């Protein structure tokens, strides 16, 4: 089978397309013929050895994919060869076949295509867990008014999912992104207010939009220089969701800001959540799949790539060109 391989840690242009033997599933594992693999920002970190999960070299990157079960290992009872599934893990998706943990492999709903399936788990799973379970986002905040949700990096995969879900969950969504093109997509997905943080002052715009009250929830997959002004712009009892650091630097936050705002700084680690609270995670994914099948949620696909073009897709992601999801189709 063909696979994109990371033979040594580095940038996407160091990845190679190679022919390798087909793997065999062990106990609790499934072998899946990959049909589509969507890329996520952590994939760009994994190949550089900068992410929490560090697969042994060589490995095929790609955390999130969909396909058809070819074989199941011992003790796997809820899946069988021929099943259409989506799956996730730290790596393995950029290959014609991948081994996945059966616990992280879920049947695709009837009628859901492989590209949609490969674009659903990570972004929507992360954002829904963040807003529902960690922020406890409320459609009304005591005075009959919806809570305000600020999404940084709002045109990325997780950010755009948060814009859609925030709107669906009854919040007033403020989308912050770096270009007018990105913000136009955010508006299509339900953002009420838009902030271009390359040309506008983030704090001043939040103050203007909220009438000086501040935002109730911040979902931040960017970090870097945007984190502190966002925290300084929170309302009383606000919740700041730490999702990731796509901006590069992990910010150092003065903790007196949390004290003065009576606010919470809340970590969001969806991968660990799926393991630690598997039943709740499964419930979340069932709700998300239902909304996707109903057309209530629609993944925004930036572009389709071939397997050979996967390094190009990862480069586009690193350069912040991707709006929504970049998908490798096999």
N, C-alpha and C positions, 0 to 999 in steps of 0.2 A: 504494500500500500504506500501511497505518497503522504508525506507529512512535512510541515514546516518545523524545522528543528532549531532550537537554541543550543549550540554546541559550546559556547562560551558567553558569559554575560556581556551585554553591550546594547547598542542601539538597534533599531529594526533592520538597518542595512547589513547587519552581521548575520541575520537569520538565513538559513538555507532550505531549499526544497529538495528532499531526498526520498529515496525508496527504502522502506524499512519493513521488517517482518510484521505480520499481523499479530496483535497481542492475544492472550488467552485470559478470560475472566477467572479470578479466584473466588473463594467463598465470599458471599455478600456483594459481589460485583456483577456488572453487566457489560457486555461488548456491544457497542452501538456503531452502526454505519452512519457517519455524520452527513447530514443534508445541508445544514446551515450553522454557522458559528458567528455570533455577534461579539464585537470587541468592546471591552470596557477599560477605563483608564488604568485599573490595577494591572492589566495585561502588559502595559508599557513599563510598569515598575518591576514586574516579575522578571522580565528578560534582562533587567539591569541589576538584579539582586537587591532591590530596594523595597521589597514588599514583605509583609509579615510571613507569608507562605513562601518557602524557598525550596522548590523542587530540585532533586538531584539532576545534574547534567548527564547526558543531553535530555531535553524534554521538548515537547510541543506546547507552545503557549495556547491561550484561548480557554477562558473559564466557562463560557456559557454556550450551549449548542443544542440542536435538535436533530433527530434522526430516527432510525429504525433499529430495534433490538435484533442483534444477530445471534447472541448466545447469552445464557445466564449462568452464573456460578452457583455453587452449592448454597443452599438455604434461602435462595431468592424465590419467593412464591407469588409475589404480586405482579410480576412481569414475565413475559414469554417471548420467544422469537417471533418477529413480525409486528410487535407493538410499536406504535408511533409514540415517541417520548420527547420531552425536553429534560435537560440535565445540566448540572453545574459542578464545578470543582476548581481547584487552584490552577489546573492546566489540562492540556490534552485535546482541546477542541479543534485546533488547526491541523487536523489529520483526517484521512478518509475513514479511519476507525479509531474509536477511543474507548478506554476502560473507565467506567464511572462507578461510584458507590451507588448501590441500588437504593439506599435511603435518600439520595439526592437526585433520583430519577423519577419523573412523574409522567403518567400518560398524557399525551396531548388530547385536548377535547376534540370530539368529532367536528370536522369542518375547519379546524385551525390549521393554517399552512405552516410549513417548516420555518420560513423566514420570521413570521410573527412569533412562533413558538420560541425561536432562538433569541428574540428581542424582548421577552416578557419578564423572565425570572429576576435577573439581577437588578435592573433599574427600578421596575415597579415594586419588586420585593423589598429593596432597600428603602425606597421612599415611603412605601406604605407602613413598613415597620417603624420608620422614623416618626411619621406624623401620627399614626394611630397608637402605637405602643409606647413610644418614648416621649413624644410631645403631648399626647392626649388632646389632640387638636379638637376644639369645640366649635360647632356652628354658631353658637351665641355665647357671649362672655358676660352674662349676668344682666346686661342692660339691653338685651335684644339685638345688639349689633354683632355681626360675625367677627371672629378673630382675624387679625391680619397676619399673613404669612409672607415673609421675605425669602425668596429663593436666590441664592448666589450661584453663579455658573449655571443660570437657568436654561441654557440651550444645550447643555450636555445631556447624556443619557439619563442620569439620575435626576438632574435638575428639571428637565422637561417632564419627566414622570411626576415629579413633585408638583409642578404647575398644574398638570391635569388632575392629579389626585386632590390637591388642595382645593381646587375649584369644585370638584365632585363632593368633597367633604364639607363644603359650605363656607370656606374661608374667603376673605378678600386677598387675592394673590398679587404680590409685587414681584415682578421678575427683574433681575439685574443681570446684564450680560454685556459683552464687549463691543458688539456691532449692531447696527440697525437691522441687518439681515437676520441675525439671531433673535433680536427682540420681536421682529415681525412674526416669527414662528411661535414665540412664547405667547404673543397676543392671540394667535389663532387657537392655541391650546387652552386659553381661558384666563390669562393674566389680565387683571383690571388696570394695573399701573406698570409702567416700564421705566427702568433706569439704565442708562448707558454709563457704566462706571469708568469708561475711558475718557468721556467728555463731560461728565457731570459729577458734582460732589455728592457722594453717597449719603452722608449724614444729612446734608441740607435737603436733599430730595426726599428722604424718609420723613424728616420733620415737616416738610411741606405737605406730603401725601397724607400723613396721619394727624395733621393739625397739632403737632408737638407731642402727641401721646406716645409715639414709638410703636414698634411692631411687637406682636405677641409671640411669634415664633420665627426663628431664623433657621433655615436649612442650608448648611454650608459644606459643600463638597470641594471648596476651593482653598480655604485657609489663607495663608500668606498675608498680604497687607490689607485684605478686606475684612479679616476677622474682627479686629479691635473696633473699627468704626461701626461695624454691624452690632457688636455687643453694646457699644455706647448708645446705640439707637433703639434699644429695647424698651418696651413698656414695663411697668411694674408687674412682677411675677412672670416675666417673659421666659421663654425656653430657647436656648441656643443649642442647635443640634450639630455636633461634630461628626461629619460624614467622611471627610477626606481632605487631601491637601494637593489638589491638582494644580494649584498656583505655584507650587514648588517648596516654599518654606513652611515649616510647622511653626505657627505663631506662638509667642509667649504672651499670655494674657495677664494683666494685673487683676488679681482676684478680688480687689476691693470693688471692682465694677459689679461683680455678682452680688456683693453685699449691698451696695448702694441701690441696685435695681430690684433687690429681693428676687433675683432671677436664678435660673438653673442652667448650668453648662452640662449637657447630656451627651454621652458617647453613643454612637450608632455603629454597631458592627454586625451587619446582617448575616455574614457567614457564620459567625459564632452563634447568633440567635437561632439559625436553622438547626444547629446541633443541640444547643442547650434547651430550647423550647420548641421541639420538633412539632408537637401537636398544634400549637398556636401558629407556627410558621405554615403548616399545611393548610390550616383554616384561612390564613391570609391569602395564600396562593390560589385557593379555590375561589375566593371572592374576586381576586384580580382576574382570573381566567374567565369568570362569568361576565365581568364588565367588558373584557376584551371581545368575547364572543358576541356580546350584545351591541358592540360598536361604541360603547360609552368611553372606553379607553382605546386609543389607536397609537401604537408605536410609530414614531416618526423615523423613517429610514432615510439616512443621508445619502448612502450609495451602496451598490452591490459590488463585490470584488470576487475574483477567482482566487483559488488557493495560492497560486503563484503571486498574486497581487497583495497578499496579506501583509507583507512588510510595508508596502505603500500605504495601506489602510492604517497601520499602527503609527506610521510617521505623521499622517494627517491628524490622528488623534493627539499625538504629542504636540503638534503645532497649533492645536486648538481650532482646527478647521471644521471638525465634525459637529454637525447639529443633530442631536438625537443619537441614532444608532448607525454604525458602520457594520455591514454584514458580509461575511465571506460565504458564498454559496458554492457548494460542491455538487 
